[in-house]
Amino acid sequence: MARKRALLPINEVNRIAAGREGSLIIDVRTEAEYESGHLPGARLHPHQRIALTLTEEAPDLGTPLILYSRTGRRSSKACQLLRQLGYTDVSDAGGIVDYTGILEFGRARG
């Protein structure tokens, strides 16, 4: 029987991040998806480029990272990749499709 992966509750991400100093909330979807609505405070690092882009924003491999995507598939893969790169505090919040809070809209910061 396959083991179900443990996820952070998507609706608790901002509260959890606020309690973990230096936490980054990472949206691994595309830029168009991000612009159509993202979690408050989330930074865009599309899963195809995360290995290149995140190292600039979070060079410390101990930075607490909370990732999400649309359904959780891409965030799961991105979490695995980041762990392989040496990041030690990586959490998967699954998919924004399950989020019931208020979204932010607009272009990615940076």
PEURJO-V75158 format. One line per field, one symbol per residue. phi: phi as a letter, one per 30 degrees, with the letter a starting at -180 (. if undefined). psi: psi as a letter, one per 40 degrees, with the letter a starting at -180 (. if undefined). burial: 1 if it has 9 or more other C-alpha atoms within 8 Angstrom, else 0. A space follows every 50 residues. Layout:
phi = ???
psi = ???
burial = ???
This chain:
phi = .dddddcddedceddddddbeidbccccdddddeddkbdeidccbeedce dddddddbdddcedcbcbbdcjdddddddddddddjdcbcbccicddcdc ddccbkdddk
psi = hihhihiihdeeddddddegheihhhheaidddddehiiheiihgidded dddddddgdheehhhhiiadeeddddddddddddeeheghihebiedehe ahiiiaiii.
burial = 00000001011010001000001111111010011011100111111001 10110000001011111111111111011011100011111111110000 0000100100
